[in-house]
Amino acid sequence: MWHLRSLLFAEPVDLLIGNSYAKFLWRDTKTPLLRIGFPLFDRHHLHRYPIIGYQGVINLTNWIVNTLLDEMDRKAMFTQSFDVIR
């Protein structure tokens, strides 16, 4: 994780997909985090949602879009472009 942390500081990305250990990268680099995989210690019942197959693609797409929208809202919170409806 230390090497990935230094890479994220050198070349930032838009979205980080990882497990609970990536929470420390999210905290240090302020990169939006989508928690997928094993282990997930810090979220409740995410193991109940499939991530493979048709329903899995729908779930992953939903989580990715909502994570990016949350990040856009976080960045625009104190500006005039903070919209309720997109």
N, C-alpha and C positions, 0 to 999 in steps of 0.2 A: 504494500500500500504506500510505502514511503516513496518509491520510485514513481508510482502513478500520481502521487501528490505533486511531485516536482514537475512532471509532465503537464499537469493541469495548470500550474502556475506559468509554465513556459508557453504553452499553447492552449488557451481556454477553449472549452467546448460549450455547446448549447444545452446539452442534457447528458446526465450521467446515469447509467443503468447499472445497479448493483444491489448487493445484499445489505444487511444491517451494518457491516463493517465499513461500508462506504459513507455512513453517516458522518464519520470524522472528516472525510474529504469534502463533503457538502458544507460542513461547518467552517472548515479552513478556507476553501476556495469560493464559497458562495455559488457553486454550480448547482442548478436544480437536479434533484435526485429522484429517480423512479426506482422504488424498491421491488426488485424481482429476483427470485432465486432462493437459495438456501445458504445460510440460516437467516430467518427474519425474526429477530428477538424483540424488536421495538414496535411491531405492528400486530394488531389482533386479528386473527382469522383470515389472513391473506392466503393461507394455504387452501382455503375452500374455493378459490376462484381458479379455473383452468387457465393455463397460458399456452396450450397447444391445441390444435384443431380449430374449427370454425369459431366456437365460443371463445377460445383463447385469443384469437386475432381480434375479436371485438373487444375483449377486456383490455388487451395491450394497447389498442388504438385509443380507447377511452382514457386509460391512465396516462398515456403520453400526451394527448391533447389537453387534458385537465392539468397536468403538471406544467406544461408550457403556458397555459392561460393563467395559472396561479403566479407564475414567475412574471408574466407581463403585468398583472395586477399589482404585484409587489413593487415592481420598478416604477409604475405610474401612480402610486398611491397618493402622492401629494402634488399631482399635476392636474391640469385641466382635462386631460384625456382619460380620466378614470371613469370608464363606462360600465353600466350595469348590464346592458344588452350588447351583444356583438353581432 
